[in-house]
Amino acid sequence: MIRKYKSHPWHGISLGNRAPEVVKTFIEIVSTDTVKYEVDKETGYLCIDRPQKYSNVIPALYGFLPQTISGSRVAELSNQGLNRTDIVGDNDPVDICVLTEKDITHGDIIVNARPIGGFRLIDHGQADDKLIAVLDNDAIYSSYRDITDIPFAVLDRLKHYFTTYKDIPGDSERKCILTHVYGVEVAYEVIRRSIDDYNDYFSVCGI
């Protein structure tokens, strides 16, 4: 019977036995999308989060890590890095960008990604890390082992997207603040903590 039903991409897909070095990643949107798609947490289907009203396009594959959540352990890293105590997790799965030289034309797919670093973002007082990864065995990007290997122009494009994609022209207040760019070992720690946050959160919820 289980083969008749699609697994929920957040709860029904494993990160894989090579995590955190290589992780199964659910891709929601690609760089050609003019609409931001997001998995509906209740049904697991992609839904339209919002049209991209302005010329701000994600420069990579974008999705999340199954069976992770940005909870208290992930937020603790932001609090430690900023010498604060008030940052909380956003209780969403951990977001991830995947660099590849391939033209992948649609989301709602699973890829194997190799994390190499990330951005520490704070969104209205909530930890909203964006991991940066490369497609496993990619012809071009597979040589990248740490975020410092990414060309400045590519990294700058990613920074610009994540610090502006929620902004409204004319609004002087930034919605997302990038506080740190970190390397591969911190990315692994974010993944480990997010797995523990997930297990704790959903053991209480009974999932």
C-alpha positions, 0 to 999 in steps of 0.5 A: 500500500505504501507504494501507492502514495507520495512521501511527504517531502519534509517527513517522508524523505531521508537525508541519506546515510552520508549526511551531513557530508552529502544530503538528499535535498528537496528542490522547490524552485529553480532559477527560471521560476518567476513564481516562488513555490513552497511546500505546503506543510500539511499536504506536502504538495508545492504551492505558490507562495508568491509571484516574484513581483520584482527582478529578483531571481534565485541564482541556484537550485533552492529547497530544503533538507528533509527531516530537519528543522530550525529550532532551539539548537540551530538558533543557539549558533546564531545567539553565540555568534552574535552574543545574543540570547533572544534569537529563536528558530523559525521552525521551518526545515533548513533551507539550502541552495545547490550550485550546478552547471546543469540546466534543471528546469523544474522543482519538485525533485530530489538531488544529492547535494554536498554542503560547503558553507552557508549564510547566517540570516536573521529574519525578524529575530528568527534564525533562517540559515541558508546552506550553500551546497554543490550538486554531488559529482557536478562536472564544474562545481564538484571541485568546490570543498568550502565556501571560499572556493566559490568565485566572489561574483557568484557568492555576491549574487547569492548574498544579494538575493537573500538580503533583498528577496523579501524587500519592497521597493521604497521600504527602508527596513531590511527584512533579512540581515546577513550576519555571517558567512561560514564554511563547511564545518559550521554547515555540518554543525547546522545540519546536525543540530537541525536533525536533533531539533527535528527529532525533538520537535516531532517526537513531542508532536507525535510524528 
